[in-house]
Amino acid sequence: MDSTCKPSQTYPPSPTTTGSCVTLNSVGSTKVKSPTDDKSFNVIEHPSSPVTWNGPDDPMNPQDWSSRKKWMTTLVASAVTINATFSSSAPSSATERIIEQFAISSEVSYAVTSVYLLGYVFGPFFFGPGSEMLGRKPVLVVTMCCYTLFILGQIFAPDIQTLLVTRFFSGFFASSPLTIGSAILADIWAGKDRGLPSSIFSGSVFLGPALGPLVGGFVAESSLKWNWIFWVMFIFAGASTFMMILLLPESCAMVLLSKKAKRLRKQAETPEIAKTIYTEHERKEIKMGEVIRLTLYRPFQMLAEEPILVLVTAYMSIVYGLLYALFEAFPIIFMERHGLSSSQNGLIFIGVGIGSTLGAFLNWYLTQNLYVPHYARWKGFPPAEYRLWGAMVGSPALVIGTFWLGWTGNYESISWTVPAVATVMLGFGIFLIFTSFLTYLIDTYLMYSASAFAANTTIRSLVAAAFPLFTVQMFQNLGIGWAASLIGFIALLLAPSPFLFFKYGALIRTKSKFAPCVDLKIAKELEKSKSSV
């Protein structure tokens, strides 16, 4: 890819992309015996034509599934993600019980959340590429089963070391639905239809952490043993995994086409004909060195060379870290300063959930009205900057919410309801920033978005893992108002990012080695057509 960002092919490209899987449009004709008229069987005309979909309504093609099947798949993927993120925060409400059980300091107890998030750092490097080669569902099933079993290890942990190790591996395997879930949406939804499904899935990423302290607070306040919060996590994980096994279909085009080719080879009249039946993916030699380069080296190469990725990752890391800092800050604000109980403190997280839900609806509205109308004119590739409307609303909201929470929560004379309302603003801002920038990265880097995501996930997970370790000390030493203000000033410094990208993003993309800039190519074609009229 040269520095002028010319697409590798003229528009429209000959491949049809389905998520991150690519199939060819050609259809051949070598006759294959089929016992049924199932439209999923292909007819190939000559040995050089690969197996592909049967036109625009092939029932095997995830992009052509019924709306009901697409929505079921979206909701199942979102539910599993809620479960995975729920476990990240649920034990935070049982911190005092864990300290008593293992006779540890409060500083060590904060690591129970941090090591789980540390597991998020490493998982995406394995599960993203694995789902491309083996399929989305097999990887999800194996990883979610392992995740559930490691929760069982937390229930019976005899010491803090065992608890921390099993928490790390739970987080490692729990990163699977976060990594693969967005790929599933790309598999089944066209870009112009992805607004509401993406909002729902992104909402699940924030709803889980908000539910964790809410449920955990009631469990911790009950007469049940210290480890019952982990029993709740285990039951929830088992139920989610069982539901996923029953209801989640495979959606990766490469894997589905390979299965289709195998079925066709079995139905071939002769072994010679069977040898002519293949998919593009099957003809490509997978070299381990290349896989390692793409999964481990390229993400950090992009992080070193791509200013868009660097600034977006920095902003999202602060936002993600703030979300997990709240789990340690809320007890200081609402329990120590305002006298709420553990269960009442957990209820405060409803505000974050409400804010995220409002953000999801606004993001969908903005997508439908400010992005989708441009889809046809730009031949399916509107400028990536059109994804930033939500972040332009969310960035001021985050700044306001942070200062509001800190300075109204700092004084006992102010009712606890005032800082509680600020959590709605925080959830609203966090969701819009997070979702807008994720979709911005997809539209900016297209076929390289998986590498961009890997780099982004690694850094923001590291930052999020670090935040709980110093949040309590920061709020105790600086005071609630100034500690929140420190985060607020950082958010204020980064707040112009979506506005700057909206104005200068296209110019920055032209200097990128990894941004295809398809919209700029289309813009030139539109200019040529105007001048020729």
C-alpha positions as MATLAB code, in Angstrom:
seq = 'MDSTCKPSQTYPPSPTTTGSCVTLNSVGSTKVKSPTDDKSFNVIEHPSSPVTWNGPDDPMNPQDWSSRKKWMTTLVASAVTINATFSSSAPSSATERIIEQFAISSEVSYAVTSVYLLGYVFGPFFFGPGSEMLGRKPVLVVTMCCYTLFILGQIFAPDIQTLLVTRFFSGFFASSPLTIGSAILADIWAGKDRGLPSSIFSGSVFLGPALGPLVGGFVAESSLKWNWIFWVMFIFAGASTFMMILLLPESCAMVLLSKKAKRLRKQAETPEIAKTIYTEHERKEIKMGEVIRLTLYRPFQMLAEEPILVLVTAYMSIVYGLLYALFEAFPIIFMERHGLSSSQNGLIFIGVGIGSTLGAFLNWYLTQNLYVPHYARWKGFPPAEYRLWGAMVGSPALVIGTFWLGWTGNYESISWTVPAVATVMLGFGIFLIFTSFLTYLIDTYLMYSASAFAANTTIRSLVAAAFPLFTVQMFQNLGIGWAASLIGFIALLLAPSPFLFFKYGALIRTKSKFAPCVDLKIAKELEKSKSSV';
ca = [
       0.000    0.000    0.000;
       1.667    3.229   -1.042;
       1.693    6.474    0.837;
      -1.040    7.984   -1.323;
      -3.459    5.443    0.070;
      -4.655    4.124   -3.245;
      -6.776    1.002   -2.817;
      -5.168   -2.189   -3.954;
      -7.979   -2.557   -6.491;
     -10.147   -0.158   -8.411;
     -13.573    0.427   -6.962;
     -15.680   -1.584   -6.640;
     -13.275   -4.347   -5.613;
     -13.845   -7.767   -7.118;
     -13.969   -9.654   -3.832;
     -17.131   -9.610   -1.780;
     -16.177   -9.108    1.844;
     -18.112  -10.803    4.581;
     -16.755   -9.517    7.844;
     -13.056  -10.218    7.717;
     -13.582  -13.223    5.445;
     -13.228  -12.699    1.678;
     -14.907  -14.747   -1.033;
     -14.901  -14.372   -4.814;
     -17.861  -13.457   -6.983;
     -17.162  -15.943   -9.761;
     -19.397  -18.957  -10.139;
     -18.344  -21.990  -12.182;
     -20.095  -25.002  -13.731;
     -18.532  -28.486  -13.261;
     -21.583  -30.654  -12.518;
     -21.760  -32.221   -9.112;
     -24.279  -34.836   -8.159;
     -26.582  -33.565   -5.419;
     -29.340  -35.534   -3.716;
     -31.377  -32.398   -3.121;
     -32.091  -29.030   -4.647;
     -30.544  -27.321   -1.607;
     -29.391  -23.866   -2.738;
     -26.259  -24.254   -0.630;
     -24.873  -26.693   -3.240;
     -22.802  -24.987   -5.903;
     -22.309  -25.867   -9.569;
     -18.783  -25.370  -10.900;
     -18.046  -24.915  -14.587;
     -14.300  -25.474  -14.745;
     -11.483  -26.580  -12.441;
     -10.190  -23.059  -11.890;
     -13.401  -21.684  -10.343;
     -13.640  -21.741   -6.554;
     -16.748  -22.650   -4.589;
     -18.688  -19.546   -3.617;
     -22.228  -18.451   -2.751;
     -25.198  -19.147   -5.016;
     -26.180  -15.613   -5.920;
     -27.624  -12.939   -3.627;
     -29.945  -15.208   -1.618;
     -27.842  -18.234   -0.684;
     -29.151  -19.414    2.725;
     -25.631  -20.387    3.773;
     -24.295  -16.847    3.309;
     -24.474  -15.067    6.700;
     -25.141  -11.762    4.933;
     -28.303  -13.326    3.453;
     -29.674  -14.818    6.660;
     -33.165  -13.796    7.714;
     -33.516  -10.793   10.029;
     -34.728  -13.112   12.770;
     -31.601  -15.265   12.571;
     -29.330  -12.221   12.441;
     -30.948  -10.687   15.506;
     -30.834  -13.955   17.429;
     -27.118  -14.223   16.649;
     -26.543  -10.600   17.687;
     -28.393  -11.013   20.987;
     -26.629  -14.277   21.858;
     -23.214  -12.717   21.155;
     -24.191   -9.707   23.278;
     -25.446  -11.873   26.154;
     -22.205  -13.864   26.259;
     -20.258  -10.587   26.277;
     -22.340   -9.278   29.184;
     -21.396  -12.407   31.100;
     -17.675  -12.071   30.325;
     -17.551   -8.422   31.403;
     -19.826   -9.007   34.419;
     -17.139  -11.219   35.946;
     -14.538   -8.485   35.588;
     -16.224   -6.262   38.176;
     -18.481   -8.507   40.289;
     -15.841   -9.340   42.963;
     -15.130   -5.630   43.564;
     -18.126   -5.458   45.921;
     -16.750   -8.355   47.967;
     -13.360   -6.735   48.563;
     -13.754   -6.600   52.358;
     -14.810  -10.250   52.517;
     -11.826  -11.274   50.375;
      -9.446   -9.277   52.609;
     -10.804  -11.081   55.682;
     -10.734  -14.520   54.062;
      -7.111  -14.380   52.888;
      -5.672  -11.926   55.451;
      -4.306   -9.600   52.766;
      -3.904   -5.842   52.437;
      -6.425   -3.717   50.587;
      -3.764   -2.969   47.936;
      -3.444   -6.684   47.120;
      -7.228   -7.067   46.966;
      -7.436   -4.534   44.115;
      -5.425   -6.967   41.992;
      -8.468   -9.277   41.870;
      -9.952   -6.928   39.264;
      -6.641   -5.938   37.657;
      -5.371   -9.441   36.854;
      -8.678  -10.264   35.162;
      -8.249   -7.242   32.884;
      -4.627   -8.220   32.331;
      -5.937  -11.436   30.783;
      -7.745   -9.279   28.204;
      -4.335   -8.127   26.942;
      -3.206  -11.497   25.615;
      -6.398  -13.245   24.517;
      -7.129  -11.255   21.326;
      -3.803  -12.283   19.755;
      -4.933  -15.915   19.813;
      -8.711  -15.882   19.534;
      -9.134  -13.428   16.640;
      -6.875  -15.332   14.205;
      -8.100  -18.647   15.610;
     -11.703  -17.784   14.775;
     -10.680  -17.041   11.177;
      -9.066  -20.459   10.746;
     -11.301  -22.686   12.891;
     -14.571  -20.755   12.963;
     -16.224  -18.347   15.391;
     -18.311  -20.890   17.275;
     -15.659  -23.568   18.026;
     -13.305  -20.959   19.475;
     -16.097  -19.380   21.532;
     -17.300  -22.730   22.868;
     -13.832  -23.880   23.954;
     -12.828  -20.554   25.483;
     -16.109  -20.031   27.342;
     -15.939  -23.550   28.783;
     -12.384  -22.863   29.984;
     -13.482  -19.494   31.375;
     -16.268  -21.184   33.332;
     -13.947  -23.860   34.739;
     -11.472  -21.252   35.968;
     -14.311  -19.548   37.859;
     -14.758  -22.884   39.621;
     -11.106  -22.588   40.633;
     -11.860  -19.203   42.210;
     -14.689  -20.666   44.260;
     -12.406  -23.215   45.901;
      -9.211  -21.118   45.954;
      -7.268  -21.992   49.148;
      -5.099  -18.858   49.004;
      -4.840  -15.482   47.307;
      -2.224  -16.743   44.832;
      -4.628  -19.349   43.458;
      -7.410  -16.782   43.284;
      -5.267  -14.339   41.301;
      -3.951  -16.981   38.880;
      -7.436  -18.320   38.144;
      -8.738  -14.759   37.750;
      -6.045  -14.060   35.156;
      -6.943  -17.119   33.094;
     -10.658  -16.347   33.392;
      -9.937  -12.910   31.931;
      -7.737  -14.440   29.239;
     -10.525  -16.727   28.013;
     -13.256  -14.114   28.638;
     -11.609  -11.835   26.076;
     -12.830  -14.247   23.401;
     -16.428  -12.921   23.055;
     -15.164   -9.328   23.181;
     -12.779  -10.094   20.325;
     -15.004  -12.355   18.234;
     -18.345  -10.650   18.904;
     -17.582   -7.633   16.728;
     -16.349   -9.974   13.970;
     -19.657  -11.857   14.117;
     -21.563   -8.602   13.573;
     -19.359   -7.816   10.578;
     -20.040  -11.334    9.247;
     -23.812  -10.991    9.242;
     -24.685   -7.279    8.914;
     -23.931   -4.952    6.000;
     -22.240   -1.699    7.009;
     -25.354    0.434    6.505;
     -27.438   -1.932    8.679;
     -24.905   -2.332   11.475;
     -25.796    0.778   13.507;
     -28.337   -0.663   15.958;
     -26.697   -4.124   16.277;
     -23.330   -2.471   16.973;
     -24.912   -0.194   19.569;
     -26.486   -3.173   21.328;
     -23.253   -5.165   21.291;
     -21.201   -2.183   22.488;
     -23.775   -1.623   25.211;
     -23.180   -5.164   26.438;
     -19.485   -4.339   26.933;
     -20.505   -1.662   29.468;
     -23.644   -3.249   30.883;
     -21.698   -6.242   32.226;
     -19.271   -4.202   34.364;
     -22.172   -2.084   35.632;
     -24.174   -5.164   36.683;
     -21.205   -6.739   38.490;
     -21.086   -4.434   41.539;
     -24.883   -4.227   41.618;
     -25.297   -7.989   42.056;
     -22.075   -8.342   44.036;
     -23.157   -5.725   46.555;
     -26.258   -7.677   47.577;
     -24.336  -10.964   47.754;
     -21.558   -9.403   49.858;
     -24.089   -7.910   52.272;
     -25.928  -11.202   52.756;
     -25.101  -13.954   55.248;
     -23.683  -16.128   52.467;
     -20.011  -17.141   52.472;
     -17.369  -14.925   50.839;
     -17.157  -17.092   47.725;
     -20.837  -16.904   46.811;
     -20.202  -14.052   44.406;
     -18.032  -16.515   42.470;
     -20.826  -19.101   42.597;
     -23.127  -16.500   41.009;
     -20.502  -15.880   38.321;
     -20.147  -19.641   37.740;
     -23.904  -20.191   37.348;
     -24.210  -17.189   35.021;
     -21.218  -18.366   32.963;
     -22.543  -21.917   32.680;
     -25.994  -20.743   31.593;
     -24.532  -18.329   29.017;
     -22.216  -20.971   27.584;
     -25.033  -23.521   27.327;
     -27.272  -20.973   25.575;
     -24.464  -20.113   23.156;
     -23.875  -23.784   22.280;
     -27.579  -24.214   21.497;
     -28.351  -20.966   19.676;
     -25.224  -19.446   18.122;
     -24.639  -20.440   14.462;
     -21.281  -20.333   12.697;
     -20.909  -17.093   10.731;
     -17.389  -16.933    9.259;
     -17.673  -17.097    5.464;
     -14.342  -18.864    4.949;
     -15.295  -21.658    7.327;
     -18.809  -22.025    5.898;
     -17.507  -22.155    2.329;
     -14.966  -24.808    3.341;
     -17.795  -26.914    4.802;
     -19.768  -26.394    1.618;
     -16.798  -27.543   -0.482;
     -16.421  -30.689    1.652;
     -20.102  -31.541    1.149;
     -19.741  -31.030   -2.588;
     -16.641  -33.213   -2.751;
     -18.544  -36.036   -1.056;
     -21.287  -35.741   -3.689;
     -18.865  -35.634   -6.647;
     -19.304  -38.440   -9.196;
     -15.567  -39.197   -9.454;
     -12.421  -38.478   -7.388;
     -11.116  -36.403  -10.306;
     -14.108  -34.078  -10.122;
     -13.772  -33.909   -6.335;
     -10.234  -32.590   -6.725;
     -11.534  -29.625   -8.736;
     -13.809  -28.502   -5.893;
     -12.113  -26.073   -3.528;
     -12.365  -22.653   -1.919;
      -9.950  -19.766   -2.196;
      -9.086  -20.225    1.471;
      -8.203  -23.908    1.004;
      -5.756  -23.109   -1.813;
      -3.805  -20.669    0.339;
      -0.837  -22.081    2.208;
      -0.865  -21.004    5.851;
       2.662  -20.194    7.001;
       3.152  -20.016   10.753;
       5.768  -17.283   10.386;
       3.303  -15.113    8.484;
       0.580  -15.749   11.074;
       2.942  -14.680   13.858;
       3.968  -11.588   11.903;
       0.381  -10.533   11.291;
      -0.867  -11.238   14.815;
       2.088  -10.083   16.909;
       4.220   -7.686   14.859;
       1.781   -5.723   12.699;
      -0.393   -4.360   15.575;
       2.621   -2.756   17.228;
       4.016   -1.597   13.891;
       0.741    0.245   13.319;
       0.821    1.640   16.843;
       4.280    3.067   16.150;
       3.469    4.491   12.708;
      -0.228    5.453   12.728;
      -1.066    8.785   14.447;
      -4.803    8.090   14.213;
      -4.412    4.766   16.010;
      -2.110    6.282   18.657;
      -4.458    9.123   19.606;
      -7.617    7.010   19.430;
      -5.983    4.330   21.591;
      -4.819    6.913   24.147;
      -8.320    8.375   24.437;
     -10.073    5.003   24.616;
      -7.562    3.792   27.218;
      -8.389    6.710   29.517;
     -12.114    6.134   29.004;
     -11.850    2.384   29.627;
      -9.607    2.944   32.649;
     -12.104    5.440   34.061;
     -14.865    2.841   33.849;
     -12.891    0.434   36.044;
     -11.678    3.219   38.331;
     -15.328    3.813   39.239;
     -15.491    0.403   40.934;
     -12.950    1.587   43.507;
     -14.041    5.241   43.601;
     -17.767    4.679   44.183;
     -17.320    3.061   47.642;
     -15.237    6.078   48.719;
     -17.795    8.570   47.415;
     -21.059    6.855   48.305;
     -20.198    4.569   51.240;
     -17.481    6.445   53.151;
     -18.628    9.997   52.375;
     -22.414    9.557   52.056;
     -23.016    6.509   54.277;
     -24.629    4.117   51.802;
     -24.458    0.358   52.309;
     -22.659   -2.044   49.976;
     -25.895   -3.045   48.246;
     -26.982    0.594   47.894;
     -23.579    1.469   46.449;
     -24.068   -1.289   43.880;
     -27.352    0.286   42.829;
     -25.472    3.457   41.862;
     -24.113    1.554   38.866;
     -27.630    1.538   37.423;
     -26.859    5.123   36.439;
     -23.915    3.976   34.317;
     -26.194    1.400   32.677;
     -28.899    3.988   31.987;
     -26.340    6.354   30.481;
     -24.936    3.602   28.269;
     -28.446    2.709   27.083;
     -29.207    6.334   26.225;
     -25.881    6.507   24.415;
     -26.754    3.383   22.429;
     -30.025    4.880   21.213;
     -28.403    8.204   20.333;
     -25.599    6.425   18.491;
     -28.162    4.488   16.455;
     -30.091    7.696   15.696;
     -26.940    9.511   14.573;
     -25.882    6.558   12.422;
     -29.271    6.350   10.712;
     -29.463   10.075   10.035;
     -25.858   11.195    9.527;
     -24.096    8.099    8.181;
     -26.517    5.829    6.313;
     -27.813    8.611    3.977;
     -24.265    8.912    2.567;
     -23.884    5.176    1.978;
     -25.195    5.055   -1.600;
     -23.371    8.174   -2.784;
     -20.064    6.791   -1.527;
     -20.766    3.308   -2.945;
     -20.689    1.681    0.482;
     -17.573    3.489    1.723;
     -18.527    6.850    3.296;
     -15.624    8.785    4.844;
     -14.605    7.211    8.154;
     -15.002   10.602    9.843;
     -18.792   10.309    9.505;
     -18.583    7.779   12.343;
     -17.428   10.425   14.832;
     -20.712   12.243   15.516;
     -21.304   10.215   18.666;
     -17.833   10.952   20.042;
     -18.376   14.670   19.406;
     -21.383   14.480   21.745;
     -19.790   12.052   24.199;
     -16.472   13.837   24.781;
     -17.998   16.973   26.387;
     -20.422   14.759   28.325;
     -17.522   12.784   29.817;
     -15.740   15.950   30.966;
     -18.908   17.370   32.525;
     -19.777   14.063   34.204;
     -16.313   13.639   35.729;
     -16.208   17.106   37.345;
     -19.865   16.777   38.375;
     -19.232   13.458   40.139;
     -16.076   14.672   41.887;
     -17.214   17.987   43.286;
     -20.800   17.086   44.201;
     -19.655   13.778   45.697;
     -16.995   15.550   47.754;
     -19.401   17.181   50.218;
     -21.631   15.370   52.707;
     -24.003   18.341   52.676;
     -24.930   17.584   49.068;
     -27.398   14.707   48.678;
     -25.945   11.469   47.296;
     -28.529   11.646   44.508;
     -26.675   14.551   42.850;
     -23.408   12.657   42.177;
     -25.515    9.577   41.395;
     -27.134   11.451   38.506;
     -23.631   12.318   37.274;
     -23.033    8.603   36.675;
     -25.693    8.730   33.936;
     -23.649   11.419   32.184;
     -20.492    9.326   32.621;
     -22.082    6.196   31.160;
     -23.510    8.252   28.302;
     -20.153    9.824   27.432;
     -18.090    6.655   27.864;
     -20.386    4.662   25.588;
     -20.513    7.226   22.775;
     -16.749    7.777   22.745;
     -15.991    4.074   22.853;
     -18.463    3.025   20.163;
     -17.739    5.906   17.782;
     -13.999    5.378   17.850;
     -14.257    1.607   17.429;
     -16.320    2.011   14.264;
     -13.972    4.803   13.163;
     -11.028    2.391   13.378;
     -12.952   -0.199   11.325;
     -13.774    2.282    8.559;
     -10.288    3.797    8.607;
      -8.258    0.598    8.353;
     -10.761   -1.830    6.750;
      -8.756   -5.030    6.035;
      -6.171   -3.976    8.643;
      -8.767   -3.221   11.327;
      -8.116   -6.529   13.145;
      -4.492   -5.486   13.717;
      -5.626   -2.018   14.796;
      -8.085   -3.613   17.235;
      -5.384   -5.886   18.653;
      -3.109   -2.921   19.373;
      -5.986   -0.891   20.780;
      -7.228   -3.735   22.993;
      -3.749   -4.456   24.359;
      -3.023   -0.897   25.441;
      -6.455   -0.041   26.837;
      -6.606   -3.326   28.768;
      -3.206   -2.589   30.304;
      -4.369    0.888   31.300;
      -7.668   -0.446   32.666;
      -5.773   -3.082   34.680;
      -3.591   -0.361   36.198;
      -6.385    2.061   37.162;
      -7.858    0.060   40.093;
      -4.362   -0.288   41.604;
      -3.950    3.451   42.226;
      -7.518    4.789   42.250;
      -8.102    4.396   46.000;
      -4.777    6.005   46.930;
      -5.413    8.839   44.468;
      -8.869    9.592   45.885;
      -7.641    9.321   49.483;
      -4.544   11.489   48.972;
      -5.937   14.136   46.625;
      -9.489   14.105   47.895;
     -12.573   13.186   45.898;
     -12.879   16.533   44.122;
      -9.287   16.881   42.937;
      -8.836   13.204   42.096;
     -11.886   13.348   39.832;
     -10.643   16.674   38.465;
      -7.300   15.122   37.492;
      -9.158   12.578   35.351;
     -11.450   15.345   34.121;
      -8.543   17.518   32.970;
      -7.056   14.581   31.040;
     -10.481   13.991   29.443;
     -10.651   17.717   28.639;
      -7.226   17.574   26.988;
      -8.359   14.686   24.759;
     -11.895   16.010   24.154;
     -11.019   17.882   20.910;
      -9.845   14.597   19.310;
     -13.089   13.703   17.467;
     -13.474   17.277   16.201;
      -9.877   17.380   14.953;
     -10.215   13.983   13.279;
     -13.471   15.068   11.668;
     -11.722   18.061   10.087;
      -8.259   16.666    9.372;
      -8.773   12.892    9.423;
      -8.905   12.502    5.643;
      -5.623   14.395    5.269;
      -3.955   12.226    7.916;
      -5.231    9.070    6.221;
      -3.575   10.030    2.932;
      -0.190    9.762    4.662;
      -0.940    6.340    6.147;
       0.542    3.049    4.938;
      -2.411    1.072    6.289;
      -5.521    3.203    5.619;
      -6.974    2.198    2.187;
      -8.768    5.568    1.726;
     -11.417    4.054   -0.571;
     -13.609    7.132   -0.073;
     -10.887    9.394   -1.473;
     -10.631    7.189   -4.555;
     -14.400    7.414   -5.005;
     -14.282   11.197   -4.507;
     -11.802   11.484   -7.385;
     -14.069    9.361   -9.596;
     -17.049   11.557   -8.710;
     -15.041   14.680   -9.564;
     -14.042   13.171  -12.914;
     -17.647   12.298  -13.743;
     -18.766   15.843  -12.890;
     -16.079   17.450  -15.022;
     -16.888   15.202  -17.993;
     -20.573   16.145  -17.980;
];
